[in-house]
Amino acid sequence: MIVRLIPLDEAGTEALLAVAVAHAEPAEVMPVDDPTGWTDAAKSAFRAFHAANRDGARGPVMYAIDVRGETAGMIRLAETGPGTAETGMWLGRAMRSKGLGVDALRALLEIAAARGFHTVRAETTPDNTAAIHALARCGAVFTTTPTAVTAELRTTA
């Protein structure tokens, strides 16, 4: 596996921001009120969002996706209840369609199992075929509506 997940810290957030500015839109990487591009306000909001959500009660929540020493994107693991967590990720445009999402999900599922999570869920939209494909390759079971796709992944915990 060429992907490593590195717990996000302040320096990692700056590297992640550089990838986001170069290879993603604000709405692809965080909740936004004003998707007008990477303004100074959007960059500050990115830093604040990631600082506020980096850590959880059971350890890191956000991880930089590292590919051979290069930050490629971010993946999260947030506890939602006893034995369950949710995940989501984004990759910079230059790193998409290379199978890295599958590798990052598999690495995250190992972390989830080590923390005692037996189920990890992800939500996406029906038009996000890349995410659906990556989730399917990791063994997800899907529930689909016209506007949402929920994937459930089991760990070895």
N, C-alpha and C positions, 0 to 999 in steps of 0.2 A: 504494500500500500504506500502510495507516495504522499498521502494526506496525513497531516498531524493536526490535532486540535490543541490550541494553546489558549489557556484561560485568558480572557481579555483583561488587560490592565490599561493604565493611562497611555503608555507608549504604544501598546497594541491598538488602542482606539485611534491614535493619530495615524498609524499605518493603514488602518481600516478606512478612515476618512479619506485618505489619499486615493485608495482604490475606488471608493464610492464616488468621489468627485470625478475621477477619470473614466469610470466604467459603469455608472449606474445613475439613475435619477433618484432624487430624495424619496419619492413615494415607494420606490422599490426596496428601500433599506430601513425605513422607519415610518411611524405614523406622522403625517404632515397635515398642517392646516392650510398651507399655501405652497402648492407644488410648482413654484416659479423657477426652479433651478437651484444651483448651489450658491446662494447668496451668503453673506457673512452670517445672517440670522439663521439660515438653514444649517450652516456648519456648526454654529453654537448649539443649535437644537440637537444635532447629531451627537455632539460631545455630551450634552446634558442627558439625553435619552440613554446613551450607553453607560454613562457613569451611574445613573439611577437604577439600571437593570442588570449590571454586571454580575452581582452576587446574590445568592439566595440562602435560605437557612441550611440547605444541605450541600453547599459548595457553589462553585462557579455556575453561572447560568449561561453566560455568553462566551463563545470561543471564537478566536480567529481561526479560519481555515488556512493552514499553511501548506503550500505545495513547493517542496524543494527550496525552502527559505523565502518564498514569496507569499505575501498575504493575498489570498484569492477571494475572500468573503467572510461571512459570519454564519454561525449556527448556534442555536440556543437550546437549552434544556431546562424547562421551568416546571417545578412541581405543581400539580393541579389537585392532588388529593392523595390519599394513602395508596402507595404503589403505582401511581400514575403521574405522567408528565406530558408536556406538550413541547413540540419542536417547530422550528421554522428556520429557514436559511435563505441567504442570498449569495450569489456569486457575481463578481464583476463580469461584464460582457466578454472580456478576453479569455475568461476561464470557463465559460459555458460550453456545453456540448462536448465535453471531454471525459465524462464519467466521474468527475470529481464530486458531484452531488451524491452519488451512490457511495463512494468511498467515505465521504464526510458523514453520511447517515449511518453507515456501518460502524464507524469509529464512535459516533455518539451513542449508538445502541449498546456498545460495550461499556461506556461510561455509565449509562442508565442502569444496566444490569448490576454493575459494581456498586451502585448507590441503592440498590434494592427496588428499583422501578421495574415492574413486570409489563407495563403497557405504556407506550409512547404514542401520542396522537399528533396528527398534523392536519391543518386545514389549508385548502387552496381553492382555486376556481376551476371550473371545467375546461377553460381555455389554456390553463397552464399545463400543457402536455408534458413538458420536460420534468416538472415536479412529480406529476402522476407517474411517469415512467420510472423515475428514480425510486419513488416510494414502492412501486410494484416490484422492482428488482430487489428490494429489501424485504419483500414478503408481506406488504401491507394488505389489509382487508379494507375495502372501500364502502362507504355509504355516500350515495350521490343524490343531489337534488339539482334542479335546473340552474341554481346559482352557486352551489357549494359542493366541494368534495372533502369528505372527512376520511382520513386514513388512520388505521389502527395497526400499530406494529407491536409485536410481542418480543420481549427480551428473553435472555436465558436465566433471569433472576427467579 
